Amino acid sequence: MAYCQHIGVEFMFINDVEQCQWIRQKFETPGIMQFSLEEKRTLLARMIRSTRFEEFLQRKWSSEKRFGLEGCESLIPALKTIIDESSQSGVESVIMGMPHRGRLNVLANVIRKELDQIFCQFDSKLEAADEGSGDVKYHLGMCHKRVNRVSDRYITMSLVANPSHLEAVDPVVQGKTKAEQFYCGDTEGKRVMSILLHGDAAFAGQGIVYETFHLSDLPSYTTHGTIHVVVNNQVCYRRNGHNEMDEPMFTQPLMYKQVKKQKGVLKKFAEKVIAEGVVTTQEYEEEVASYDKICEEAFTRSKDEKILHIKHWLDSPWPDFFTLEGQPRTMSCPSTGISEEELGHIGNIAASVPVEDFTIHGGLSRILKGRANMVNQRVCDWALGEYMAFGSLLKDGIHVRLSGQDVERGTFSHRHHVLHDQNVDKRICIPMNYISPDQAPYTVCNSSLSEYGVLGFELGFAMASPNALVLWEAQFGDFHNTAQCIIDQFISSGQAKWVRQNGIVLLLPHGMEGMGPEHSSARPERFLQMCNDDPDVFPKLSEDFAMRQLYDCNWIVVNCSNPANYFHVLRRQILQPFRKPLIVFTPKSLLRHPEAKSSFDDMLPVTHFKRIIPDDGPAAASPEKVKRVVFCTGKIYYELTRERKNRGMDDAVAVVRIEQLSPFPFDLVKAETDRYPNADLVWCQEEHKNQGYYDYVKPRIRTTINRTRPVWYAGRGSAAAPATGNKQTHLTELQRLLDSAFDLEAFSGPL
C-alpha cells in the first residue's frame, strides 16, 4: 500500500478540500516517505538511545515506578525528527506537555537533561535542598537551550511540569506558548511552537482536550497550530502494563501472552537496516555499547549527588527577576500609590473615547460622563479603581492581560474596557491602550465558555514572564469549580511541588444578594482550607513581617471592601519582589454602592494596601467603652454599619474589616483586640457557618489573643447549598444574622 508502508492515514472525514489535497500530496506520492542512508543511521542511533535507556533503568531500578516507554520506543526518534524539521524551518522555542509514560526518556533523549540528574532522582536517601514538598520524578519538567545538530541553530525546549491529572497540562502549554509568541513578536507562530503528547484513551475521554482545541481559533488564544502526538497504547503495546509495578496478566492474560512474544522495535529495525547494508552488525553493537557506557558513567556520577536541587528542573526560569543589579532583591515593597497627576490622567482616559468619529452607545455615554464626574470629585468606584491599577502598570511598561467570559464589558456591565462603534461593524476602541506612547500593551479578551481550559491557559501565560499582570475573571465566583483541577494541582501547590512561582490573579465575584445558590458564593472556604499558614502559632514579628508572610505563603487571599484597596493589591502583585497567586473575592452589588467609593487621597504616594481596616468612628475614639468588636470581610461591612447606625450603637460596637484573609494579619488583629480590652469578639459573615471564612478565621483570632477570650459567631447556620433561591428567605436570614451581631446579650458563658 501507499502512505507510510505499514501505516495508513485517515483523512476523508475532513470537510476541507484543500486540506485533503495537501494530505494526498504528502502521503500518496510513491516513494515520498523513503529515508536516505544517513537518515536511517540517525534513526537507528536514536532508537538505540530510546531503548537502551529504558533497559538501563529496568536493570538498575527494577522495583521503581518510572512509566517507561517499552513498546513505544519509536516515540523518541519521532519527536526528535519533528524538532529537527521545526528548527530548520526557523522555530527557536518548543514548549511541550506530556503524560507520565516516556517522560524520563523524553527528558533524557529529547530535551537532553543530564543523565546523572535523572538517575539521582531514584535515590531514596537524597535530601531536598529547596523549599517545598517536591514531586515524583515523572511529574517534573525542565527548560534547556542547546544547538540542534541537524539545523545547527540554537533551540530552547521546555517540558512543562504537570500532575497525574490526565491532559490538565494541555491549556497550560498553550498559554505559555502564546505568551512566548507575544513577548517576541511572533504573530504567526513561526518562532515559538507547542507539542502535546497524549494517550489515546485520555485524548478521546478527557473534556479538557476539547476545551483546549476550542481556544485555537480565538485571536487572543490561538498559537497558530499545535503538533499533537497520540500514543496508542494498543497498537504500540505496554510491555509492563500501566507501570512497572503493575501485573496486567490479572486482567488481560491473552493480550499479555502475545506482548511477551513481541520482538522489540529496536531489534526488528536493527535486523532490517543490517540486512539492507545500512550498518554492519559490528557498528550496531558498538553504538549500543557506546550508549551503555554513557549511562554507566552517569550512574556512577549520580551516586555523588547528596542533595536534590528541584530548581534544576524549572520549566520556566526567570533568570533576571530574583536579582537586582547582580544582588538578591530585598524583602520589601515600595508604596503602591501613584501621583495625583497620574490618577487624573488615567481617569480622564477612562472617561473618554480617544478615537475620532467613533459613535458609542447612549447608555455608555452616561457611564463615561459618570466617570468624568468622579475624576473631578477625586473619587473612584470599583471599575475606576481597577482602571487606575491597570493603567498605571501599563504606563510603567507592565503588560496587563485580562481574560474570562465577558470581561471586556464585565459581567455586570461595569467595566467597558472595549468600546464598540454603533455604526461600523466590528470597529472597536480600547482606551486603555491610549494612556502613554511608550506604554505596554493591554490585552482584554472575552474567552470561550470554558473555565478549566481558559484558567489553565492563563496560568501558562503567567508562567512565561514575571513582568506581566495576568488576570482570569470568573463570570460568577462559583464557576471556578469547573476549573478546580487547575486550582488544586497547579496554582495552590505549584511552587511547593515544582519551585515555580506564578503571579496569576483570580477575580471571583462573590456575595449573598438573594440570587440563588449558583450565583452567590465563590467558595472562599475552599481557598482558605488550602492556605499553608499555621492557625495555632502566633508568628514572630519583625520589621518586614508583612512581606515575609507573603513570601512564605502558597497564595494570597483577599476580599477588598473598597476600590482603593483593590487598586493597591493589584499594584502590589507586581511591585513585590516575588510572585504569588492572588485570589480576589470581588463584589457585585458594591460595584455601584454609593458608599463603596474611595478618595484619590487613599491612592497617592506613601499609601499602600491595608491588610485590615480598623473602625474609625466613635467606637475608636473611646475604645474602653466599646462592648463588642465585630470582625468581618467584604460586602457585609456595609450592611453591618448601616444596621449599627439604625440601632444608634456607633459608640458601643466597633466594626473591623479583615481585607487580607491569608496570610492572616496576626499583628494587626492583635493591635485591634488589644485596643478594645473590655469588648467581646465576634466574627460576622453572610455565608453559612460551614462555609465562608469562619473555620479559617476563628482559630487564628483565638491564637492572636492567646485564647483568653471567646470568639463568637454571627451569621447564617450550616447548610448544604451556598444560598437560598428565595428572595424573602434571603432577607429574613440577613436580618437574623444582623440581629445576632448587635444583640449585646446574644453571647454569654464559656466558649
C-alpha positions, -999 to +999 in steps of 0.1 A: +000+000+000+010+036-003+012+060+027+038+051+053+043+015+043+026-003+072+006+027+085-025+041+069-037+077+070-073+085+078-084+119+064-115+115+043-137+128+072-121+162+068-145+186+051-119+209+037-109+200+001-076+220+003-065+201+035-074+167+019-054+176-012-024+186+009-025+152+027-028+133-006+003+151-020+023+145+012+014+108+017+002+093-016+032+103-038+051+070-043+084+069-025+079+102-007+084+085+027+117+068+018+146+076+041+181+082+030+210+061+042+221+089+066+185+093+079+183+056+086+216+056+105+203+086+126+170+068+133+189+037+144+211+057+168+180+074+183+162+040+186+193+027+205+192+055+229+155+053+235+155+015+240+187+011+260+177+040+283+146+021+294+165-012+297+192+005+318+165+019+342+149-016+344+182-032+353+192-007+379+157+001+395+135-029+386+112-022+416+107+015+409+079+031+390+091+050+360+063+047+335+086+035+308+083+036+271+087-001+263+066-009+233+067+027+221+104+034+218+099+049+184+083+080+200+118+094+207+131+094+171+096+107+160+098+137+184+134+144+175+126+144+138+097+169+145+121+192+164+148+189+137+123+199+110+109+227+131+143+241+138+153+240+102+121+260+095+131+287+119+115+276+152+135+289+181+114+276+211+094+244+216+071+241+246+060+205+253+034+189+275+030+151+281+017+124+304+038+101+326+046+074+300+080+080+285+086+113+303+120+103+317+131+092+282+119+124+266+138+144+293+170+123+286+169+119+249+148+148+235+153+177+260+187+163+268+186+165+306+219+153+322+215+116+328+231+118+363+205+143+373+178+119+362+194+089+378+200+105+412+162+110+414+159+073+421+180+076+453+155+075+482+181+090+506+185+122+485+179+152+506+158+181+493+178+213+492+150+236+481+119+247+498+087+229+492+075+193+491+089+184+457+072+159+434+078+125+419+103+123+391+078+116+363+059+148+370+089+172+367+097+194+338+127+215+327+139+240+302+171+237+282+187+257+254+210+238+230+222+236+195+202+213+172+227+193+153+206+190+121+198+227+117+230+239+135+208+265+153+200+272+189+167+259+201+151+262+236+129+233+247+106+233+277+088+203+291+061+217+314+058+200+348+024+186+355+004+164+378-012+130+373-044+145+361-049+135+326-045+162+299-046+190+325-013+204+311-027+210+276-040+245+281-010+254+303+013+246+274-008+266+250-009+296+274+029+295+278+034+292+241+011+322+234+030+343+260+064+335+244+050+343+210+036+376+223+068+387+240+090+380+210+065+395+185+058+362+168+024+369+154+023+339+131+037+312+153+068+307+132+093+311+160+076+295+190+055+263+188+040+237+210+039+199+210+014+180+231+016+143+237-015+122+246-025+087+255-052+075+231-079+069+258-072+102+275-072+121+242-107+108+235-120+108+270-109+140+288-130+171+282-101+195+287-087+183+253-118+197+235-117+228+257-081+234+246-089+228+209-118+252+212-094+280+221-074+275+189-093+300+166-098+328+191-074+357+183-061+362+219-057+325+225-045+309+192-010+296+190-012+292+152-012+254+153+000+226+177+015+193+169-004+166+187+012+132+191-012+105+202+004+074+217-020+045+211-014+021+239-029-010+220-011-007+186+020+001+203+019-021+234+029-015+270+053-043+279+049-037+317+012-026+319+003+008+333+036+010+353+064-013+363+046-024+395+015-034+376+006-070+367-015-068+335-019-106+334-045-103+361-070-087+338-056-091+302-040-125+302-044-133+265-031-100+252-001-100+275+008-135+264+011-120+230+030-090+243+056-112+259+063-128+225+068-095+208+102-088+194+113-053+204+112-024+178+149-018+181+157-054+173+134-056+143+147-023+130+183-032+135+178-065+117+162-046+088+190-020+084+217-045+088+202-067+061+200-036+039+236-028+044+230+005+062+252-005+091+272-036+100+265-058+130+297-046+145+287-009+140+254-016+156+269-033+186+295-006+190+267+020+191+248+001+217+280-003+238+288+034+235+254+045+249+255+018+276+289+033+287+274+068+288+246+055+311+270+037+334+293+067+337+263+089+345+251+063+371+285+065+388+283+103+389+248+102+402+259+085+434+279+116+443+247+136+444+236+140+480+212+169+476+183+173+452+180+207+436+145+210+423+155+244+409+175+225+382+141+212+369+125+246+363+104+246+332+100+284+331+131+300+346+131+338+353+169+344+354+168+382+358+139+385+382+152+375+416+183+397+414+186+435+411+220+447+397+235+414+405+223+413+441+194+394+456+163+416+458+154+429+492+123+417+510+104+450+507+077+466+486+076+503+477+044+523+481+018+512+457+003+547+454+007+569+424+007+607+418-024+629+416-014+638+381-013+602+370-046+594+387-062+623+369-047+614+335-058+577+337-092+587+350-097+611+320-087+583+296-112+560+313-139+586+307-130+593+271-133+579+235-097+585+222-107+578+185-122+603+162-156+597+145-164+569+169-201+565+179-207+548+213-240+536+228-260+563+245-260+543+278-223+541+277-221+579+272-238+583+306-213+558+322-183+577+308-198+610+319-202+595+354-165+586+354-156+621+344-176+634+373-159+611+397-125+622+385-135+658+391-146+649+426-114+629+432-131+597+439-134+563+422-157+534+422-146+497+418-143+499+380-124+531+380-101+518+408-093+488+386-087+512+357-062+532+378-043+500+387-042+486+352-034+520+336-005+528+360+011+494+354+008+497+316+024+532+318+053+516+337+058+490+309+040+461+326+018+441+302-017+435+316-038+407+303-074+402+315-093+371+303-126+354+310-162+352+300-175+387+291-146+405+308-144+432+280-178+447+291-178+430+325-205+405+335-222+433+355-217+459+328-193+479+350-160+477+331-165+486+294-128+483+285-137+477+249-159+503+231-179+493+201-188+517+172-226+517+169-224+524+131-195+503+119-195+466+124-165+452+144-149+486+148-136+488+184-116+511+206-096+501+237-089+534+256-065+517+280-041+514+250-040+553+247-025+561+281+011+567+270+030+565+238+056+541+252+032+521+274+030+483+275+000+468+255-032+460+273-049+427+263-085+422+273-102+392+258-136+375+261-129+338+264-148+308+252-173+294+277-147+273+295-133+276+329-109+246+331-092+253+297-091+291+300-077+292+335-051+267+325-042+288+295-038+320+316-017+301+342+006+291+314+007+327+301+017+339+335+044+313+337+063+328+308+073+361+325+071+377+359+067+412+344+031+409+335-002+411+354-023+382+342-059+380+355-086+355+350-122+365+360-149+340+366-183+351+353-196+343+387-173+332+415-187+298+419-180+290+383-144+284+393-153+250+405-152+235+370-115+247+369-108+231+403-081+208+388-060+238+377-065+255+411-057+224+432-028+209+411-011+239+396-020+271+415-022+263+452+006+238+452+027+246+421+055+263+440+058+236+466+059+209+440+079+225+412+095+256+428+076+275+402+064+310+413+034+323+395+016+357+399-017+348+383-047+367+397-082+351+401-111+376+402-141+358+417-174+377+420-188+368+454-216+380+476-250+369+490-277+391+473-306+367+471-296+355+436-297+318+444-272+291+451-253+292+418-246+329+417-237+338+453-206+321+467-170+319+453-165+292+479-139+311+500-137+282+524-120+260+497-092+285+490-087+292+527-085+255+535-056+252+511-036+280+527-004+269+543-002+292+574-005+276+608-036+286+628-021+276+661+012+295+660+015+333+666+043+342+642+075+360+653+070+397+644+097+417+626+101+448+606+095+430+574+068+408+588+040+415+563+063+410+533+079+379+549+044+364+554+036+369+517+069+353+507+062+322+528+026+317+518+014+295+489-011+321+478-027+353+489-065+356+496-082+389+498-117+404+500-114+441+494-142+463+506-132+495+487-117+504+453-085+519+468-076+486+485-083+467+453-061+492+434-033+487+458-034+449+459-032+447+421-002+470+420+014+452+450+012+420+429+038+434+405+058+456+428+066+430+454+099+411+448+084+377+442+053+362+426+024+345+444-011+336+431-037+362+442-073+352+449-096+382+450-133+378+460-147+407+440-181+424+446-213+425+427-237+449+444-207+470+457-198+478+421-225+506+423-229+510+460-228+547+469-206+541+499-182+518+482-160+546+468-125+557+475-109+591+476-078+598+455-061+606+488-061+568+495-042+561+463-015+588+464+023+581+470+031+567+505-003+549+506-004+511+504-027+481+507-044+478+541-044+443+554-071+453+578-092+485+580-099+495+617-130+512+628-125+550+625-158+562+641-170+570+676-161+535+689-124+540+681-125+574+699-135+557+732-122+521+729-125+513+766-163+518+764-168+495+734-188+464+743-183+444+711-158+442+683-173+427+651-146+414+627-158+409+591-147+410+555-161+422+522-197+434+515-212+425+549-193+455+563-217+479+547-248+461+560-232+460+595-225+497+596-260+506+583-276+484+609-253+498+636-263+534+627-300+524+627-297+510+662-277+540+675-248+518+685-219+536+668-200+541+701-208+506+715-198+484+686-166+486+666-166+470+631-132+459+618-126+447+582-100+420+576-091+427+540-063+402+536-075+368+549-044+349+541-017+351+551-036+361+582-027+396+596-019+383+632+000+415+641-028+439+631-056+418+646-037+417+678-035+455+678-073+457+674-081+432+701-057+450+725-073+483+717-107+471+729-099+452+762-135+452+775-152+441+744-164+406+734-152+394+700-175+384+672-168+371+637-197+380+614-202+367+578-231+364+554-221+329+543-233+298+560-214+287+591-198+257+574-188+279+545-171+312+541-143+323+564-153+313+599-134+280+602-103+297+590-105+330+609-117+318+643-087+297+654-063+324+642-081+351+662-080+328+692-043+323+687-038+360+684-054+367+718-037+336+734-072+321+738-081+345+766-114+355+752-141+336+732-147+344+695-184+342+688-201+336+655-228+358+639-240+345+605-262+320+587-264+285+601-248+255+584-263+244+551-257+221+521-263+248+495-244+281+493-275+302+494-313+301+493-331+307+460-359+326+477-355+363+480-377+367+511-359+339+528-326+356+520-337+388+536-350+370+567-317+352+571-298+385+566-318+403+593-314+374+617-276+375+614-276+413+618-297+409+650-273+384+664-243+406+656-258+436+675-276+418+703-251+425+731-267+398+752-267+372+725-235+355+736-225+346+771-209+319+791-178+299+783-167+292+747 
